[in-house]
């Protein structure tokens, strides 16, 4: 069919040019939306600190994501609908009633390729660069469309409220900590982040959510000095102990009267005996409490982050942990907290200890009951819950709702637990196998 001579007049080219320009605007809005939502705020902040004005603008306009998305979608829909309307009118003029279907097909292909896929592909692969580049025009669009977007926002929230959905404008979809943790886990699964690096960063992030009771040395494992012991026995205990600081008690272990440092004790005893030429008989009247420093007590509900700050502020790194009734529960040191970040710290004076678990020939893992769930999860890449218990033995007792006997087997959380050792009411050995 021959096209009318008037069909290709100036109006045709003006309309075609308008459609082309609207498709360009549509691609701009689509790419801007993708770039501004996909851009990392951390990277934008870094670029802004280096003097990038575009990155600084991008940070400002993405603070209110609801207004940003509303403005971009409004602009995108306006240009898409207008372009489609002009194309329909143009094709109807050229091809009659069949032009409607043809315009739908052509505009769908053009919008899909040049206004959606192409700009969004570029934007998502160069998110920060594109976000900084489009931040200027988009900020103008956001300002122009602000009244309309505000009205639409009120309407949308009203409709959602009818269905019981409440919108908090200050809430974020994902907390910063969870975002960092998710990125680290993803990076580790893809081989980009080493396990040790992931564990260190996650350990530092967790300090504010964990408590001293979770990592303290239980009172049953604390080595103490009896103030009533003769000085010779105390000196012998200090020399044989792998620890440099020991609590001093009087009459009963619950009555802690001080903490003595091995170097302070040795120095004080050396002065009492009169130096290298002195006599050890002078130690008979030696009182260790005169050398001990006052004990530093902390509640078991103190977070590790707060406790580390207190250690640094007080210039000490040894504290005794008590419960709400003031009863001794354990002790914690600055080294214990640092080990939650960097892993086990050992030196030439530490005793030889294993990790608390070892594989067996039958596919199980032989685990010490006192091993913390967190350490086991980090070492074995497991995901046992540690909300209700700190140790593996505590987890078994919590889940079983009883103190199991040797030989009992339990299955929960996707693992098989077999009790292999028990001392009194404590589970000291387990065989664990992931199912």
NORPE-V511403 format. One record per residue. N is the residue number from 1. RES is the residue in one letter. PHI is phi in degrees with one decimal (* if undefined). Layout:
# NORPE-V511403
N_RES_PHI / N_RES_PHI
This chain:
# NORPE-V511403
1_X_* / 2_X_-77.9 / 3_X_-75.9 / 4_X_-59.1 / 5_X_-64.8 / 6_X_-81.7 / 7_X_-70.6 / 8_X_-104.5 / 9_X_-84.7 / 10_X_-60.8 / 11_X_-62.7 / 12_X_-61.1 / 13_X_-69.1 / 14_X_-63.8 / 15_X_-64.3 / 16_X_-61.9 / 17_X_-64.8 / 18_X_-65.3 / 19_X_-63.2 / 20_X_-61.2 / 21_X_-64.5 / 22_X_-66.4 / 23_X_-65.5 / 24_X_-63.5 / 25_X_-62.3 / 26_X_-62.2 / 27_X_-63.9 / 28_X_-63.5 / 29_X_-64.5 / 30_X_-64.7 / 31_X_-65.5 / 32_X_-63.8 / 33_X_-59.1 / 34_X_-65.8 / 35_X_-63.6 / 36_X_-72.2 / 37_X_-86.1 / 38_X_-90.3 / 39_X_-65.5 / 40_X_-77.1 / 41_X_-65.2 / 42_X_-64.8 / 43_X_-68.2 / 44_X_-63.1 / 45_X_-61.9 / 46_X_-63.0 / 47_X_-67.4 / 48_X_-64.5 / 49_X_-65.1 / 50_X_-87.7 / 51_X_107.5 / 52_X_-77.6 / 53_X_-70.3 / 54_X_-61.7 / 55_X_-64.3 / 56_X_-63.4 / 57_X_-64.6 / 58_X_-60.9 / 59_X_-63.3 / 60_X_-65.4 / 61_X_-76.3 / 62_X_-87.3 / 63_X_-64.4 / 64_X_-106.4 / 65_X_-64.4 / 66_X_-65.7 / 67_X_-68.7 / 68_X_-62.1 / 69_X_-62.7 / 70_X_-61.3 / 71_X_-66.8 / 72_X_-66.1 / 73_X_-65.8 / 74_X_-62.6 / 75_X_-62.8 / 76_X_-65.3 / 77_X_-68.5 / 78_X_-60.6 / 79_X_-70.9 / 80_X_-66.7 / 81_X_-67.0 / 82_X_-65.5 / 83_X_-62.4 / 84_X_-65.3 / 85_X_-64.3 / 86_X_-65.1 / 87_X_-65.0 / 88_X_-64.2 / 89_X_-64.3 / 90_X_-65.9 / 91_X_-71.3 / 92_X_-67.0 / 93_X_-66.0 / 94_X_-82.2 / 95_X_-120.6 / 96_X_77.1 / 97_X_-65.1 / 98_X_-68.8 / 99_X_-68.5 / 100_X_-63.7 / 101_X_-65.2 / 102_X_-64.8 / 103_X_-63.8 / 104_X_-61.0 / 105_X_-65.0 / 106_X_-64.8 / 107_X_-67.9 / 108_X_-61.5 / 109_X_-66.1 / 110_X_-64.5 / 111_X_-65.9 / 112_X_-62.8 / 113_X_-79.6 / 114_X_-92.5 / 115_X_-110.2 / 116_X_-125.0 / 117_X_-64.7 / 118_X_-62.2 / 119_X_-65.6 / 120_X_-71.6 / 121_X_-63.6 / 122_X_-64.5 / 123_X_-65.3 / 124_X_-75.9 / 125_X_-88.9 / 126_X_-134.6 / 127_X_-59.7 / 128_X_-66.9 / 129_X_-63.8 / 130_X_-67.2 / 131_X_-62.2 / 132_X_-65.4 / 133_X_-70.8 / 134_X_-91.4 / 135_X_-61.9 / 136_X_-64.1 / 137_X_-60.9 / 138_X_-66.6 / 139_X_-62.4 / 140_X_-67.0 / 141_X_-61.6 / 142_X_-60.6 / 143_X_-67.3 / 144_X_-66.6 / 145_X_-89.6 / 146_X_-55.4 / 147_X_-61.9 / 148_X_-65.7 / 149_X_-63.1 / 150_X_-63.2 / 151_X_-65.1 / 152_X_-63.8 / 153_X_-61.2 / 154_X_-62.9 / 155_X_-63.5 / 156_X_-63.6 / 157_X_-65.4 / 158_X_-64.6 / 159_X_-65.8 / 160_X_-64.6 / 161_X_-64.9 / 162_X_-63.7 / 163_X_-97.6 / 164_X_81.4 / 165_X_-99.1 / 166_X_-104.2 / 167_X_-110.4 / 168_X_-102.1 / 169_X_-65.3 / 170_X_-94.4 / 171_X_-84.0 / 172_X_-114.6 / 173_X_-61.8 / 174_X_-138.5 / 175_X_-64.8 / 176_X_-60.9 / 177_X_-61.7 / 178_X_-65.5 / 179_X_-66.5 / 180_X_-64.8 / 181_X_-61.7 / 182_X_-64.1 / 183_X_-65.2 / 184_X_-66.1 / 185_X_-64.4 / 186_X_-65.3 / 187_X_-62.9 / 188_X_-68.2 / 189_X_-65.9 / 190_X_-93.1 / 191_X_82.4 / 192_X_-86.9 / 193_X_-108.9 / 194_X_-70.8 / 195_X_-59.1 / 196_X_-63.8 / 197_X_-65.2 / 198_X_-60.8 / 199_X_-64.8 / 200_X_-65.0 / 201_X_-68.2 / 202_X_-65.3 / 203_X_-62.2 / 204_X_-67.3 / 205_X_-69.0 / 206_X_-82.2 / 207_X_-58.9 / 208_X_-76.6 / 209_X_-113.2 / 210_X_-116.9 / 211_X_-117.1 / 212_X_-62.6 / 213_X_-64.4 / 214_X_-76.6 / 215_X_-121.5 / 216_X_-66.0 / 217_X_-78.9 / 218_X_-62.8 / 219_X_-58.6 / 220_X_-67.8 / 221_X_-106.4 / 222_X_-82.4 / 223_X_-88.7 / 224_X_-124.3 / 225_X_-111.4 / 226_X_-85.5 / 227_X_-62.1 / 228_X_-82.0 / 229_X_-67.6 / 230_X_-64.9 / 231_X_-56.0 / 232_X_-63.7 / 233_X_-68.8 / 234_X_-64.9 / 235_X_-63.1 / 236_X_-62.7 / 237_X_-65.5 / 238_X_-62.8 / 239_X_-67.2 / 240_X_-86.0 / 241_X_-77.8 / 242_X_-78.1 / 243_X_-100.2 / 244_X_-93.1 / 245_X_-123.9 / 246_X_-134.7 / 247_X_-69.4 / 248_X_-115.6 / 249_X_-119.9 / 250_X_-127.5 / 251_X_73.7 / 252_X_-143.6 / 253_X_-58.5 / 254_X_-69.7 / 255_X_-93.1 / 256_X_-80.3 / 257_X_-107.1 / 258_X_174.9 / 259_X_-131.0 / 260_X_-110.2 / 261_X_-97.3 / 262_X_-57.6 / 263_X_-67.8 / 264_X_-63.6 / 265_X_-64.9 / 266_X_-63.5 / 267_X_-65.7 / 268_X_-66.3 / 269_X_-65.8 / 270_X_-63.4 / 271_X_-70.9 / 272_X_-65.8 / 273_X_-77.3 / 274_X_92.6 / 275_X_86.0 / 276_X_-65.2 / 277_X_-96.8 / 278_X_-81.1 / 279_X_-120.0 / 280_X_-68.6 / 281_X_-63.2 / 282_X_-70.1 / 283_X_-76.9 / 284_X_-61.4 / 285_X_-97.2 / 286_X_-71.2 / 287_X_-113.7 / 288_X_-67.9 / 289_X_-67.2 / 290_X_-73.8 / 291_X_-96.6 / 292_X_-67.6 / 293_X_-90.2 / 294_X_-57.9 / 295_X_-70.5 / 296_X_-110.3 / 297_X_-102.3 / 298_X_-133.0 / 299_X_-71.3 / 300_X_-69.0 / 301_X_-91.9 / 302_X_-71.4 / 303_X_-73.1 / 304_X_-63.8 / 305_X_-64.7 / 306_X_-65.3 / 307_X_-67.9 / 308_X_-63.0 / 309_X_-63.6 / 310_X_-66.4 / 311_X_-58.4 / 312_X_-67.7 / 313_X_-67.3 / 314_X_-86.0 / 315_X_57.3 / 316_X_-141.6 / 317_X_-146.8 / 318_X_-146.7 / 319_X_-141.4 / 320_X_-99.8 / 321_X_-98.8 / 322_X_-126.8 / 323_X_-90.7 / 324_X_-66.0 / 325_X_-97.2 / 326_X_85.7 / 327_X_-80.3 / 328_X_-65.3 / 329_X_-114.3 / 330_X_172.8 / 331_X_-138.8 / 332_X_-139.4 / 333_X_-124.1 / 334_X_-61.7 / 335_X_-62.6 / 336_X_-60.5 / 337_X_-70.1 / 338_X_-63.8 / 339_X_-65.8 / 340_X_-69.6 / 341_X_-100.3 / 342_X_-99.1 / 343_X_93.4 / 344_X_-60.8 / 345_X_-109.3 / 346_X_-128.8 / 347_X_-137.1 / 348_X_-68.8 / 349_X_-98.5 / 350_X_-75.4 / 351_X_-76.5 / 352_X_-70.8 / 353_X_-135.5 / 354_X_-92.2 / 355_X_-74.6 / 356_X_103.3 / 357_X_-153.8 / 358_X_-153.9 / 359_X_-73.8 / 360_X_-113.9 / 361_X_-69.7 / 362_X_-92.6 / 363_X_89.9 / 364_X_-88.2 / 365_X_-121.1 / 366_X_-84.4 / 367_X_-122.1 / 368_X_-69.2 / 369_X_-61.6 / 370_X_-84.1 / 371_X_-65.2 / 372_X_-72.9 / 373_X_-63.2 / 374_X_-62.1 / 375_X_-63.7 / 376_X_-66.2 / 377_X_-63.7 / 378_X_-69.0 / 379_X_-76.2 / 380_X_-105.5 / 381_X_62.0 / 382_X_-96.6 / 383_X_-138.0 / 384_X_-69.1 / 385_X_-72.0 / 386_X_-123.0 / 387_X_-74.5 / 388_X_-104.0 / 389_X_-152.2 / 390_X_-95.0 / 391_X_-109.2 / 392_X_-65.1 / 393_X_-62.5 / 394_X_-64.2 / 395_X_-65.2 / 396_X_-64.2 / 397_X_-63.6 / 398_X_-63.9 / 399_X_-72.5 / 400_X_-80.0 / 401_X_57.8 / 402_X_-168.2 / 403_X_-96.4 / 404_X_-67.5 / 405_X_-99.9 / 406_X_-61.9 / 407_X_102.4 / 408_X_-70.0 / 409_X_-122.4 / 410_X_-132.0 / 411_X_-129.3 / 412_X_-159.8 / 413_X_56.7 / 414_X_78.7 / 415_X_-133.3 / 416_X_-104.6 / 417_X_-115.0 / 418_X_-124.0 / 419_X_-78.7 / 420_X_-109.8 / 421_X_-142.5 / 422_X_-150.8 / 423_X_-123.6 / 424_X_64.0 / 425_X_-98.6 / 426_X_-104.7 / 427_X_-86.1 / 428_X_-105.7 / 429_X_-148.2 / 430_X_-141.9 / 431_X_-115.4 / 432_X_-121.2 / 433_X_-140.5 / 434_X_-70.3 / 435_X_-91.1
